């Protein structure tokens, strides 16, 4: 177990990536601090973590609120005494709108959460990580920051800014033995993508499998990565197996896009 007895804070707990990241870390021996705005989601995932024999702490948190991020860190230190890993998974997709026509609010919302909120929580965990001799911070990004997609401008811009911020943090925190890396998924075979495939199938008058196979064929491996597979990349960055890696981004996309 490569995360044995590590204390891992995961933001953005929900039915998708947040859950899978939490469970993957727990399976590798970590105790998990779960953060999200919806308390019921936290309790559901906490029960699954505990069923794996690991401890779980639920702290309802809106990362866009700096005070709530501070409270999350305080609660974690009270319960576990330290923070080894932070996974910044909380995000706002915003509105799918042409960037040239986006309102100020539509532009600012993803920036407020994806950049500002992530930095709120990151800044809050840095002091205890320093005191503990180091740690690992893992950002979750998106392929749209590398490859422009129509309608995704505000979201992609916020994630592109976060990548630059992550690299800056890696440079600034390296002397404290705090590593900062980014996992970059493309399409993820979860509920959202399935719903989109079903919509496309209905619009074109074909079955779901036809759409799925067409989309999967666009990748080198002829398939679409699952949330669990993205989570394994997070576990790697969280663990000491990546101890010589910082300021880097890892694309996990079955070869649908090459950097």
C-alpha positions as semicolon CSV with decimal commas, in nm:
position;residue;x (nm);y (nm);z (nm)
1;X;0,000;0,000;0,000
2;X;0,180;0,308;-0,125
3;X;-0,023;0,557;0,081
4;X;-0,020;0,362;0,408
5;X;-0,138;0,589;0,694
6;X;-0,115;0,905;0,483
7;X;-0,372;1,178;0,553
8;X;-0,528;1,281;0,222
9;X;-0,764;1,577;0,178
10;X;-0,988;1,551;-0,129
11;X;-1,210;1,839;-0,242
12;X;-1,504;1,817;-0,480
13;X;-1,653;1,495;-0,344
14;X;-1,939;1,374;-0,559
15;X;-2,057;1,077;-0,762
16;X;-1,767;1,106;-1,009
17;X;-1,398;1,177;-0,974
18;X;-1,402;1,284;-0,609
19;X;-1,547;0,953;-0,500
20;X;-1,310;0,746;-0,711
21;X;-1,006;0,941;-0,596
22;X;-1,104;0,899;-0,232
23;X;-1,162;0,526;-0,263
24;X;-0,841;0,470;-0,461
25;X;-0,640;0,648;-0,192
26;X;-0,816;0,452;0,082
27;X;-0,746;0,121;-0,091
28;X;-0,378;0,215;-0,087
29;X;-0,386;0,276;0,287
30;X;-0,476;0,643;0,331
31;X;-0,721;0,805;0,571
32;X;-0,941;1,052;0,386
33;X;-1,074;1,400;0,462
34;X;-1,374;1,463;0,239
35;X;-1,472;1,815;0,137
36;X;-1,768;1,933;-0,073
37;X;-2,061;2,170;-0,049
38;X;-2,320;1,889;-0,022
39;X;-2,305;1,706;0,317
40;X;-2,507;1,405;0,199
41;X;-2,248;1,325;-0,068
42;X;-1,973;1,338;0,190
43;X;-2,143;1,088;0,417
44;X;-2,206;0,844;0,133
45;X;-1,841;0,836;0,030
46;X;-1,724;0,833;0,392
47;X;-1,921;0,513;0,448
48;X;-1,743;0,353;0,153
49;X;-1,402;0,465;0,282
50;X;-1,475;0,319;0,625
51;X;-1,589;-0,006;0,466
52;X;-1,234;-0,034;0,330
53;X;-1,100;-0,017;0,685
54;X;-0,980;0,344;0,671
55;X;-1,084;0,652;0,865
56;X;-1,289;0,930;0,705
57;X;-1,366;1,285;0,815
58;X;-1,642;1,487;0,648
59;X;-1,610;1,867;0,638
60;X;-1,868;2,054;0,425
61;X;-1,664;2,317;0,240
62;X;-1,706;2,569;-0,038
63;X;-1,350;2,620;-0,162
64;X;-1,440;2,963;-0,299
65;X;-1,469;3,074;0,065
66;X;-1,126;3,116;0,223
67;X;-1,262;3,094;0,578
68;X;-1,424;2,759;0,504
69;X;-1,092;2,632;0,367
70;X;-0,923;2,740;0,689
71;X;-1,188;2,555;0,888
72;X;-1,130;2,242;0,680
73;X;-0,760;2,248;0,764
74;X;-0,829;2,313;1,135
75;X;-1,072;2,022;1,154
76;X;-0,824;1,795;0,978
77;X;-0,542;1,886;1,216
78;X;-0,768;1,836;1,517
79;X;-0,864;1,489;1,395
80;X;-0,540;1,361;1,241
81;X;-0,263;1,602;1,343
82;X;-0,118;1,653;0,996
83;X;-0,188;1,675;0,622
84;X;0,023;1,470;0,381
85;X;-0,167;1,511;0,054
86;X;-0,416;1,756;-0,096
87;X;-0,613;1,663;-0,407
88;X;-0,776;1,971;-0,559
89;X;-1,070;1,816;-0,742
90;X;-1,339;2,079;-0,673
91;X;-1,434;2,261;-0,993
92;X;-1,702;2,457;-1,170
93;X;-1,764;2,379;-1,536
94;X;-1,950;2,704;-1,573
95;X;-2,173;2,761;-1,875
96;X;-2,108;2,620;-2,220
97;X;-2,103;2,945;-2,414
98;X;-1,893;3,102;-2,693
99;X;-1,614;3,296;-2,526
100;X;-1,676;3,594;-2,754
101;X;-2,032;3,616;-2,617
102;X;-1,976;3,515;-2,254
103;X;-2,099;3,750;-1,984
104;X;-1,870;3,874;-1,709
105;X;-2,033;3,634;-1,464
106;X;-1,993;3,338;-1,702
107;X;-1,624;3,416;-1,732
108;X;-1,563;3,487;-1,365
109;X;-1,741;3,186;-1,211
110;X;-1,494;2,919;-1,331
111;X;-1,203;3,146;-1,245
112;X;-1,343;3,209;-0,897
113;X;-1,376;2,838;-0,820
114;X;-1,117;2,662;-1,036
115;X;-0,835;2,908;-0,980
116;X;-0,933;3,113;-0,675
117;X;-1,094;2,830;-0,480
118;X;-0,811;2,590;-0,553
119;X;-0,556;2,848;-0,439
120;X;-0,762;2,915;-0,124
121;X;-0,737;2,553;-0,018
122;X;-0,379;2,512;-0,134
123;X;-0,263;2,813;0,067
124;X;-0,444;2,678;0,372
125;X;-0,262;2,342;0,367
126;X;0,088;2,479;0,302
127;X;0,172;2,574;0,665
128;X;0,093;2,231;0,814
129;X;0,268;2,059;0,523
130;X;0,576;2,269;0,590
131;X;0,564;2,184;0,959
132;X;0,527;1,817;0,872
133;X;0,833;1,812;0,650
134;X;0,661;1,817;0,312
135;X;0,370;1,680;0,118
136;X;0,208;1,639;-0,221
137;X;-0,050;1,863;-0,386
138;X;-0,234;1,720;-0,687
139;X;-0,442;1,936;-0,921
140;X;-0,713;1,793;-1,147
141;X;-0,729;1,972;-1,482
142;X;-0,876;1,911;-1,828
143;X;-0,758;1,849;-2,182
144;X;-0,951;2,159;-2,293
145;X;-0,672;2,371;-2,143
146;X;-0,443;2,223;-2,412
147;X;-0,688;2,177;-2,701
148;X;-0,942;2,451;-2,766
149;X;-1,304;2,332;-2,764
150;X;-1,597;2,544;-2,873
151;X;-1,803;2,669;-2,580
152;X;-1,546;2,572;-2,317
153;X;-1,347;2,897;-2,317
154;X;-1,411;3,023;-1,961
155;X;-1,358;2,679;-1,808
156;X;-1,047;2,606;-2,015
157;X;-0,897;2,947;-1,937
158;X;-0,940;2,892;-1,564
159;X;-0,769;2,554;-1,584
160;X;-0,486;2,687;-1,801
161;X;-0,424;2,959;-1,543
162;X;-0,423;2,693;-1,273
163;X;-0,152;2,498;-1,453
164;X;0,074;2,803;-1,454
165;X;-0,006;2,862;-1,087
166;X;0,075;2,498;-1,011
167;X;0,414;2,522;-1,178
168;X;0,487;2,842;-0,987
169;X;0,390;2,673;-0,660
170;X;0,613;2,378;-0,744
171;X;0,905;2,616;-0,785
172;X;0,827;2,811;-0,469
173;X;0,756;2,510;-0,245
174;X;1,024;2,270;-0,361
175;X;1,256;2,380;-0,083
176;X;0,990;2,274;0,167
177;X;0,969;1,926;0,010
178;X;0,617;2,001;-0,112
179;X;0,551;1,869;-0,461
180;X;0,280;2,008;-0,691
181;X;0,165;1,813;-0,996
182;X;-0,136;1,802;-1,227
183;X;-0,345;1,517;-1,368
184;X;-0,505;1,603;-1,703
185;X;-0,799;1,384;-1,811
186;X;-0,980;1,411;-2,143
187;X;-1,319;1,243;-2,174
188;X;-1,401;1,037;-1,864
189;X;-1,640;0,743;-1,890
190;X;-1,874;0,864;-1,618
191;X;-2,233;0,977;-1,581
192;X;-2,183;1,306;-1,766
193;X;-2,026;1,149;-2,073
194;X;-2,287;0,872;-2,083
195;X;-2,564;1,133;-2,076
196;X;-2,399;1,319;-2,365
197;X;-2,363;0,997;-2,567
198;X;-2,732;0,922;-2,509
199;X;-2,823;1,271;-2,628
200;X;-2,612;1,232;-2,943
201;X;-2,762;0,890;-3,010
202;X;-3,113;1,031;-2,988
203;X;-3,030;1,326;-3,213
204;X;-2,876;1,101;-3,479
205;X;-3,125;0,816;-3,449
206;X;-2,862;0,556;-3,361
207;X;-2,800;0,346;-3,053
208;X;-2,579;0,438;-2,758
209;X;-2,311;0,183;-2,842
210;X;-2,259;0,334;-3,187
211;X;-2,180;0,672;-3,036
212;X;-1,960;0,517;-2,769
213;X;-1,758;0,319;-3,021
214;X;-1,714;0,621;-3,250
215;X;-1,582;0,832;-2,966
216;X;-1,359;0,555;-2,831
217;X;-1,208;0,501;-3,177
218;X;-1,063;0,852;-3,163
219;X;-0,811;0,736;-2,901
220;X;-0,499;0,525;-2,960
221;X;-0,626;0,259;-2,719
222;X;-0,976;0,260;-2,873
223;X;-1,143;0,324;-2,541
224;X;-1,224;0,599;-2,292
225;X;-1,057;0,630;-1,953
226;X;-1,269;0,560;-1,645
227;X;-1,278;0,769;-1,325
228;X;-1,099;0,485;-1,146
229;X;-0,813;0,502;-1,397
230;X;-0,777;0,876;-1,350
231;X;-0,772;0,814;-0,975
232;X;-0,476;0,576;-1,009
233;X;-0,271;0,858;-1,161
234;X;-0,365;1,073;-0,862
235;X;-0,249;0,799;-0,624
236;X;0,086;0,790;-0,804
237;X;0,139;1,165;-0,762
238;X;0,023;1,144;-0,401
239;X;0,272;0,870;-0,319
240;X;0,646;0,867;-0,261
241;X;0,686;0,685;-0,592
242;X;0,669;1,028;-0,755
243;X;0,908;1,185;-0,502
244;X;1,138;1,318;-0,778
245;X;0,851;1,470;-0,978
246;X;0,713;1,820;-0,931
247;X;0,571;2,092;-1,154
248;X;0,462;1,832;-1,409
249;X;0,134;1,739;-1,577
250;X;0,028;1,387;-1,671
251;X;-0,230;1,337;-1,946
252;X;-0,453;1,035;-1,879
253;X;-0,665;0,999;-2,192
254;X;-0,604;0,660;-2,359
255;X;-0,407;0,840;-2,629
256;X;-0,686;1,068;-2,750
257;X;-0,452;1,366;-2,741
258;X;-0,074;1,394;-2,745
259;X;0,132;1,678;-2,599
